[in-house]
Amino acid sequence: MQRRKFLQVSGFSAVSFLFTRFDPISGNQMKVIRFPDAVSVRCSGEWISLTGSTETWKHENVQVKFELNSEVLSLFVDAPGHELEFIKCSWKQTYPATSKFLTDQWERSYGDLSWESPAFTTSPPVTGTVATTPAVAKRSPWYLLISDGVLTQAYGVKTGANSFCSWQISAEGLELILDTNSGGAGVLLGERTLHAADIITTESLNGENAWHTDIRFCKMMCPNPRLPAKPVYGINDWYFAYGNNSRDLILEHTRTMANLVNNPSNPPFSVIDMGWSVKPAKTEDEYCWGDDFTLGNDKFGDMSAIASEIKSLGMRPGIWTRPLLANAKDKPSSLIPIRRDQKDLKERYLDPTIPENLQRIGNIISLYEAWGFHLVKHDYTSYDFFGRWGFEMSETMTVPGWHFQDRSITNAEIILFLYKTIRAGSLDMYLIGCNTFSHLSAGIFELNRIGDDTSGNEWSRTLKMGVNTLGFRLPQHNTFYAADGDCVGLTTRIPWEKNKQWLRLLAESSAPLFISAQPEALGEEQKHYIREAFKAAAKVQPLAEPIDWLTNPRPEQWKLNGERVTFYWG
């Protein structure tokens, strides 16, 4: 009754916004988003309204076409002779002011996820009418959930899209914006047709809360995730060493932590983070651009020997790298152009549309496998690609006015080529993306970092980045990839009573658990809890559920292994 009343009062209904389609084979009902009410494109900075209805929309030689296949609405675009920047699809729709919406992020989240109420402001009257517009033009990358706590509707695109897709709500309806740029300029498609995205939607089933709708929708968006064979857990040196690491420190850390676990059927990982590679020599006449990620520096030496020693201690070796970072040996013609808002001119980045650069990246990944590593953590492909962090990608993904050497493919297509190259470089290793685009990582990498860095120095940062991202992106775990909420920075600078709770949440969440343990912070109590945490994290567990996530951006009430647990984050 409550559900029916909500639909009648709000107008936010399957009848007006979605329609029910019957699968002719199975006879099952499927919810499908209806064709948009308006379609426009932006070419060379100018928005052009297309004319048409239902499947086909045109203006001169620009055409946007929709194809309905089962529960998927596929979007195709032709724009010969144009610099195609954006496609915008609009649906007229009302929904109650009491509803809340949940957004996703382009890459990692930054402690800023929560269920929000849509706030609208009143514009000046126009010819006797009052128009309303969103108070804040906030976009939801990839997918959007709208809920009143009883009924939840979800709108998204399938993973692996060939454009960067975001959703935006207003008082009048819903918009899907597809970014088809190549670099900071419109893509030149020529005569080819771009399959820009596959649009899907769903609404909650009877008795299904928003959390489980979110999980089910993630499975719909990514029908073929690439997942680890067993739960992933282990150690990482970053949050106590912060790059000041060495062979001796890594082996000491590994030896100490290996004594706290005994699971030969699923041994933990020991991941060497940034600090192992050879830094370039500084000269007066050339930039000091980036490390050589094919050699260990003086503190590490032979990386294959270290990988072997880690294995002899009972852990699986992992290594950190930064694929797009160039060095002073690279010719300017092989690099991404310097962008106007580039923060560090001493850093330059490889243009991934150049085949030789992709081959080099793939060869480096293969080298790590030849060294004997079982996992590669590759970092910064989002930042190095666009020159911005995810939270800075608002109206545009990057500063306008630049482009890659190959302008015929979209940014999303270029990223997919890059990620598939990294994947092809590894036959048996696990790959974990950090600062990678979530929807473009799904189905390619086994693991993905879902939030910005936690901390070994500030508990407030761990609370902001760790607890928040786990509370709102955990539905992507084992639906897109194994969702890594980042490390427990176990140091003398973080109160143990706080870290002990964060350790338990990660260990019993079903998601990966990584610990950065400063030797001075390891007492008998800490070792006892780490043993128990490793034991839990090594086995398959039910997915943790944040009970108060609809009202609390840092959930304190959780369901862990069927038990209701309260955390006191402080």
N, C-alpha and C positions, 0 to 999 in steps of 0.2 A: 504494500500500500504506500509506504513511504517513497519507494522508487517510482511508482506510477505518479504520485503527486508531484515529485520533483520534475518529472518530464513534462507534465501538464502545465505547471506554473512557469517553468523556465523557457520552454521552447527549445531547449538544448536536447534534441531528441534524435533518435535513429531515423525517424521519418523525414525530418527536414534536412539533416546534415549528412547522414549516412543512408544507405539503403541496403536492404537484405537481399542477398542473391543466393539462389539454391544451386549447389554443385550438382550438375546433371549426372555425375558418376556415383558419388556417395550419397547424394540427397541431403547433405548437411547444409545448414544455414551459414552464410558467411557475411560479415559486415564489410562493406566496401564504401570508400569515400566517393561521393558523387562527383561528376565532372564540375570543374570550377565555373564560377559565374563571370569571371573576367580573367584575361591573360594579357600580359604586356612583357616587352623585352627592353633592355637598355643596350644600345649600340653606340659606341664612341661618345658616351656621356649623355645621350639623348634617350628618354623613355618613349617607346612607341606602343600604342594600344593596338592589339590585334583584334580582328573581327572574326566572329564565328560562334559556334556553340557546340556543346558536347565534345566530339572527338577532335575536330580540326579547327585551328585558329591561324589566321594569316594576315600579313601586311606585305604587299608586293611579293618579293621572293623569300621573305622570312616566314617560316611555318613552324608551329608547335602542334604536335599531334599526340593524342592519348590513345593507348590501347589497353583495354580491360581484359585481363587474363586471370581467371579464378578470383582471388581476393586482392590482386595486385593491379594498380593503375600505373602503367608505364608511360613515361614522358620522353618524347623524341623531339629534336629540334634540328632544323635546317636553316642556315644563315649564310649562304654563299656571298662573298664580297663584303661582308660586314665584320667588324670587331665586336663580337658578342660578349657582353659583360655579365648580364643578369637576365634571368627569367623570373617573372612574378605571377603566381597563381592566387586568385582571391575567391573566397567563398563567403557569401552573406550568411550570417548565423548569429543568433542571440544565445546567451547563457546567463545564469543567475549571478548577481553580484556577490552572492555568498560563496561561490565556487572558488577553489584555489588551483593554481597551476604549478607544475614542476618542470623545470627546464633541464637540459643536459649541457655538456660543454664540448668544445671542439676537440680538445686533447685532454690534459689533466684538469681536474677541478682545483679551485683555489680557496677552499674553505667557505664558499659562497653559495652552496646549494641549500634550498629549502622550499617548502610549499608556500607560495606567496598568493596574496589576494590581488586580483587585477585592479589597479587604481586608475581611474579615468578623470580627466579634467574637461571642463566645458569650454569649447571654443566660442568666439564671438558669433552672434547670430548671423546667418546668411539667408537673405530674402525671407525673413520671418521664421526661419527654422533654427534649431540649435543642433550643432554638430558636436560629437564627442570624439576625442582622440586619446590615445594612450598617454598617460602622464610621463612614462618613460618608455622609449622605443627599445625595449629589451627583446632580443631574439633568443630563441631556444635552438641551439645547434642540434641537428639530426632528428630529434624527436621531442614531443611535448605531451604531458599528461594534464588533464583537467578533471577535477573531482570535487564533489561536495561531501565526501566522506561515505557516501552510499553508492553513487554511480560514478564510475571513472571512465573517461574516454581517452584514447591514446592515438596520436597522429605521428607518423614517422616515415622514413625512407629505409629501404633495405641497405645493409652494410655493403661496402664496396661500390658506392655510387660514383659516377663519373663527374660529379659536381659537388661543391660544398653547399649543403642544404640546411636551411634554418626556417623555423616557424615563428610567427608573430601574431599575437592576438590584439584585437581592438574591440571597442564596444559594438562595432558593426559586424565583426566576423573574424576570419582567420586567413592568414597569408602564408604561402610557402615561397621562399626566395631561394633560387638556385644560382649560386655564384659560378660562372663558367669562365672566369678570367684565366689568363696564362701569365703568371707573375702579377704585375700591377696593371696589366692592359688586357683588353678583350681578346679572346681566343680567335684565331683565324681558321675556321673549320674547312674552308674551301667547299668542295662538293660533297663532303661526307656528312652523314647524319649522325648526330650525337645522341646516344641513349643516355640521357642526363640522370635519370633516377627512376626507381620503382617505389611508388607511394603505397603505403599500407596503413590500416587503422584497425582498431578493435574497441570494444567496450567491455566493462566488467561483467562477468557472469553472475548469476544469482548466488549470493553468499560469498562472493569473492571480494576481498578488500583490495585497496589500491596497491599495496605491496605485491600481492600475487598477480594482479593485472600487469604490473610493471615487469615482473619476471616473465610472464607468458608472452608479453609483447616483445621483449628482448629476444626470445626464442624465435618469434615470427620474423623479426628483422634480420636475424642471422641464423638461417637454417642449418649451416654447416660450419660450426666453429672448429678450430684446431686446438685441442686441449691436451695438457700433460697426461701421460698414462696413469700417474699417481699424484697425490697431493704434493705440492712443492713447499719446502721449508729449508731454513738454513741460516747462514750468517753473512754479513757484509761489513766491511771495515769503515765505511764512510762516516758514520755519525759519532765516531770517537777519534778517527784519524784525520778526517776532512782533507784527504789528499797527501798528508804527511805520513805516507805508509812506506813499507819496504818488504823485501822477501822475509826477513826475520820476524817482523811484526805479523805478517799474514800467517806464517807457519805457527807462531806462538798462539795467535788467536784461534786458528784451526785446531791445534792440539788441545787447547783448554776446552773448547766447546764440544769437540768430538767425544770427550770423556763424559759428556752429559747426555749422550744419546746412544741407543743400541737398537738399531733397526736395519739389519743387513738387507732386508727386502726392499726398503725404501730409504736409502741413506740421504742425509741432508747435503745442501750445497754450501760451498765456501766461495763467495764472490769477491774478487779483487776489484775494487772500484778505482776511480780516477787517481792517477799518481804513478802508474807503472811504466808509462811510455816515454820515449825519448823526446825531450824538448829541443826545439831548434836553437842553434847557436845564434847569438845576437851579433849583428854587424851594423856598421854605420849606414850602409847603402841599401839595405833591404828590410822589409817588415819581418817581424818575428810572429808569424801567423799561427802556426799550430803544430801539434806533436806529430811524430812519426809513430803511427799505431801498428807498425810491423816489427818493432824492436823494443825489448825491455831496457830500461835505463840502468845506470850504475847501481842503483839500490836493489834492482831485481835480477838483472842478468838474463840467463836463459829461461824464457817463459815456459817452454815445454818441460824443463826440469822441475819448475815450481808446480806445474799441473800434476806431474807424476808424484811429487811429494805430498800434495794435498790428498790425492787418491790413496796413498799409502797410509795416511792418517785416518781414513775411513769416511772422507767426504768427497763430494763431486765438485771439481773445480769450475768456477765461472769467472768471466772477465768483462770489464767495461770498455766501451769504445764510443767514438763519435764519428759516424760515417761521413758526414758532409764537410767536416772541417778540413780546409786546405792548408798547405804549408808553403814556405817561401820558394820551393822548387816549382810550384805550379804556375803555368803561364796565365797571364790575365785573361786570355781568350777562353780559358777553360773554367772561369769562375762566374758566379752570379754577380751581376753589376752591383756596385756600391749604391745603397739606397739612401734617400735623403735623411731618413730618421735612424740610420744605422748608428748604434750606440758605441761600438768599439771598432775603430778603423784598423786595428791591429789584427782583427779576425777577418778572414775571408772564407768563402764557402764554395764548394764544387757545384757546378751546374749539372743537375742530374738528368738533363735532356741530352747531354753529350754521351754517346755510347762508351767512349773510352773511360769516362768517369764511373759509369755504372759497372763496367768490367772490373775496374780497380777496386770498387767497393765490394763486389762479390768475391774477388780474389782474397781480400783481407779477411772477410768472414770465413772463407775456406781455410785460410792459414790458421785461424784459432782452433778450428777442428783438427787440423793436422798437428797442432801443438798438444792436443789431448784434452781440450776444454769441453765440458758437457753443457755449458750454458753461456750465452752472450747477452749482455745487457747493452743495448745500443741506445744512445741518448741524443737529444737536441735536434732531431730531424724536423720538428715543428718550428722551433725558433730559428734554426739556420736557414730553413727554406723561406720563411716569410719575414724574418727580422723582427718578430713580435712574439710575446707570450700570448697564450690563449685568451687571457682576460683583456688583452689589448685589441683583439680581433672583433670589433663591434660592427660598425657600418661596412668596413672593408677589412679584408684579411691582411692587407699589407699596404704600404704607401703606394699611391698610383704613379704611373709613368715609367715603369721598367718592365722588362720581359726577359724570359729565358731565350737561349739560342734558338730553340724550336718553339714557335708560337702556334703550332697547329694542334696542340693538345692542351687540355685544361689542367689547372693545378692539381685537381683530384686525380686525374689520369697519371700525371707525372709522379705524384706521391705513390700511387699504386704500383707503377713500374719500379720505383725505388724499393718499396717494401717487398715486392716479389723478387727483386734482385738479391736483397739481403736474405730472404728465405731460401733462394736457390743456392746460396753460398754455404748452406748448412744442410747436410743430409740427416744427421742424427742429433744435433744439438738442440736444446731448447732455446728459444729466442724470447727475450723480454724487452718490450719497448718502453722507453721512458721519454716523456715529452714527445709522444707520437700521437697522431690523430686517431682517436678511438674507433670511429666507424670504418676507417680505412685499414686499421690494424686487425680488426676482427676477421677470423677465418684464415689469417696468414701467420700470426705469432701466437705461441702458446700462452704467453703471459703479457700483461700490460699494466703499467703503473697508472692508477686511476686518479691520483691526487698529487699535488705539489709536495715538496719535501717536508717530512716531519723534522725532528730536531734532537740533537744530543745536548743542546745548550739551553733551549727555552721550552718549558712544558706548554706554554700558551700556543706555540706554533704547532706542536703535535696535536693538541686539542682541536685547533682550528682546521689544520689540513688533514690529519689522520681520522679523527672521529667523524668529522663531517662527511668526508668523501666515502668512508665505509658505510655510513648510514644511508647514503643516497645513491651510490653507484654499485652497491653490492648485487642488485638484480642483474648486473652484467657478468657476474661471476659464473663461469661454466655455461654461459649462454653466448657471450662474445669471445671469451678467453678466460684464463684464470686471472681474476682481478686483484692486483697487488695494492694494498692500502698503505704500503711503505713500512719502514723499519721501526722497531723499538730501539730508540737511542738510549741504551742503558749506560749512563755515565753518572759520575758523582755530582754533576750539575743539575740533574733532574731528580726531584723527590721520588724515592722508591715507591711510596704509597700510591703515587700517580702512575708511574710506569708499570707497576704490578697489575693495575687494572687494564691498561692498554695492552699489556702482554696477554692477559686472559682473553680479552675480546678478540684479538687477532688469532690466537691459538684455537679458539672454539668457534670461529666464524665460518669455517670451511675454506676461507681464502688463504693465500700463501702467507707464511710467517717468516720474516727475516729479522734477525737480532744483530745490532751493533753493540758489542759488549766491551766497554773499557775495562782492562784488567783490574784497575783499582776499585771498580764498582762491584766486583764479583765476590760477595761473601757467601757463606753457606746457605743463607736463606735464599739469596738470588739464584744460586745453583739449583736448589731444590725446585723452585718454581720454573726454571728453564727446563729442567728434566721433564716436568709434568707438561709444560707447554709443547715441547718437541714431541712427546708421546701423543698428545692430542692432534697436533698439526700434521703428523705423519699418516694419519688414517682418514678415510672418507667420513665426513660428518654432515648432518643436515645444515642447510644454509641458515645463518643467524638472521633474526628478524628484529628491526628496531620498532618497538611497539608504539613509541611516542613520536615517530618521525613526522607526522602530519602537523605537529605543533612545536616541535623542538629541533632546531637546526643542528644541535649536537646531542643526539639521542642518549638518554640515560637509562631508559627501560628497554631491555633486550630479552629475546627468547633465544637461549643457547642450549642446544641439545634437549629441547623440550622443557627446560627450566627457565622461569622468569628471573632475571638478574637485574639488579639496580646498581648502576655505577655512579660514583660521586666524583665527577670530573673536577669540580672546584673552579 
